[in-house]
Amino acid sequence: MTFDVLIIGGGLVGASLAAALKSSGLNMALVETQPTAPPTNNEGWDNRIYAISPGGAAFLTQCDAWQQLDMKRVQPVETMHVFGDDGTELDFSAYQLGEPELAFILENRQLQQVLWQGLQEQDNLTLFHPARCASLVWHDDAAHLQLEDGRMLKAKLVVGADGGNSWVRQQAGIVAPPTLYNQHGVVANFTVENAHRSTAFQWFQPDGILALLPLPQQRVSMVWSVSSEKSEVLLQLSHEELCAQVAEASHHTLGELRLVTPPAAFPLRLLSLPQIIKPRLALVGDAAHNIHPLAGQGVNLGFRDARQLAQVLLQRDAQQDCGNIHLLRRYERARKEDILSMQLTTDVLQKLFNNSNPLLRVARNVGLAATNRIVPLKKMLARHALN
């Protein structure tokens, strides 16, 4: 079976790329190991939550996905309060920026579901799922993918969208050692006593970074970046003890908490690659980069990859080979600065706050306070996150 574009990985970024190329005239295939997302129900909440930027929401609208979401399960963020470890505060306001909202908080499962509903109706796309890859070999004129069931797919361009431990990246020989933060992100959802008022909260603490993101119906989603040791402790606490610890760490800002979804944890790392393209190959999303979640920008970085790669492919000459290295270099050049700046920003902040040096403690809190007073600087920081 021969295709123009073969996307390996049907998560949010891979699925959105396929959707963005709906009108491209390209013959595409998408391979995903997992079955499609189960239907969202009104009772259960997914503890895998994303903060989608307004730019990400605009891209998903172009993909005909945003319009299909159940907006009763989507929470706009209008303000954000960031606290240093001495109580210093940095505030961001959508009103101050002249924007309706700073971000939207929603469940992975719901967004995955609406994207896949669209893909199943897409005329220029063949879905292989659940399906596992066995081998991938690049030749001058095409890449050849063999599935475990023996089927062979040929494509002019392979897109690796298969996550942080990308199999595609390994097959291509693109190797770089990740920087391990020796931290885990502990996630869970809670109902709260006090109204969150569409506000996201973040506390930089000596032993980690705690974020509480607003959800509909008086709920919040937690992402607590802590040491691997503390992560194990948190996961072993009773529900009541975990709620008490989170309430204490958040200075009881939202009152009493009650657990809605059991906690889970994932390791945190930085991955910076020497290249995200090769002839007939492009990497997107977590296959192309990993960053610390403290800015909540990981998935938005991936959506910007998908948006840029789709734009390059849509604007190519009709006769131009979509796997041509010169074409793919346009994608890599366009993405380089954004990826590097986000990796650098999150890495520096993580190292600055996850540090017991008393001089650094003073410097980081003075920096937060100064940034809060310099409105143009604050607006510049926020504008980048809105893309």
Salt bridges, closest charged atoms under 4 A:
ASP4 OD1 - LYS156 NZ 3.81
ASP70 OD1 - LYS72 NZ 3.45
ASP85 OD2 - ARG361 NE 3.76
ASP85 OD2 - ARG364 NH2 2.38
GLU89 OE2 - HIS81 ND1 3.14
ASP91 OD1 - HIS81 ND1 2.59
GLU99 OE2 - ARG383 NH1 2.79
GLU107 OE1 - ARG73 NE 2.81
GLU107 OE2 - ARG109 NH2 3.86
ASP149 OD2 - ARG151 NH2 2.78
ASP207 OD2 - LYS230 NZ 2.84
ASP305 OD2 - HIS289 NE2 2.57
ASP305 OD1 - ARG335 NE 2.63
ASP321 OD2 - ARG280 NH2 2.57
ASP338 OD2 - ARG304 NE 2.63
ASP338 OD2 - ARG335 NH1 2.79
ASP338 OD1 - HIS384 NE2 3.24
ASP347 OD1 - LYS351 NZ 2.77
